[in-house]
Amino acid sequence: MSDLFVAPATEEALPACFALLPMLADPDAIVFAARDGEGSLAGAAGLTWRSWNSPPGFPVWVHVLPDRRRQGLGRALLAELIRQSEGELDQLWAAQPIAEASDAAAFARACGFKPERRQLFFEADARTFLTQIARTVDLLRRRGRVPEEAKLVRIDQVAIDDLAHLIASEFRTAPPRLLEMLRRSVASEPSRAPIDRLQSRVLLMDGQVAGALLSRRTGENSAHIVCNVVAPAWRKGWANAALLDGFTRGTVEAGCTRIGFDCGEDVHDTIGLAARSEADHIRTDAWFGYALSATER
């Protein structure tokens, strides 16, 4: 790595770093850039200075250009992030689950990260999935558990700021970045948007955002549930089921034949739904964490 060096990203370097890792375009981000001897960008890494995941830690991202890999650059970038974080929180987290048999997982392990818990990914036949969800919602309605004032709408029919803050409060996502993604989703063609505004659903109670299910298209006839979140006042009951029912009906009507979803290994309700809908278990990823030195109390 003699011709490469790592340093905090300058203002001039930030746009190029954000091109590699757009999720770091956040006021609470710390960004490092790797350059070669001629000053060309070879990679970038960063973290957002926000408590995230459990146990609490900072999410980190690393990207090294393909022709610069296997030269110790990724390790050097992560080492800088670790130094920045020591004494602040107990953990760093890879910002998304990683397939355990992948090169990314091997790199994470080599840098001292360990799999802390697992994320299960499923794919189901859309109509079979709908049959299971509809059965649950019908039972809840017959028991009077679904309030009459509950209303499901598309994400472009609500205040995007309210939607962003609900999701951010649940998943510890930075609201500015999430807000920008939702705005792009509303303004873009559905096939190019990060979130499918036509099939994603928002739950309103007395006109207020009470829950949301965001999805994205993963193929001409398939969709994946990105997240399903409900405000605390409406959890543990009908709200999640109503969101799933509204979303699944919309995707089936739109011609989708497959629905993908994922959950943590301890989320037994979703695992049970996967079993009842005869979903295929397509892969298991792991959340990789790095234990920092003890924080100062």
Protein Blocks (a to p, Z undefined) as FASTA:
>chain_A
ZZgccddddfklmmmmmmmmmmlmcfkbccdddddfkopafbdcddddddedjddddddd
ddddfklgonommmmmmmmmmmmmgokamcdcdfbdcdfkbmklmmmmmnopacfbdcdd
ddddfklmmmmmmmmmmmmmmnopacfkbccddfklccfklmmmmmmmmnopafklmmmm
mmmmmmmcfklpfbdfklpccddeehiafbdcddddfbfkbccdfbdcddfklggilkmm
mmmmmmmmmmmmnopabdcddddfklmklmmmmmmnopacfbdcdddddddddddZZ
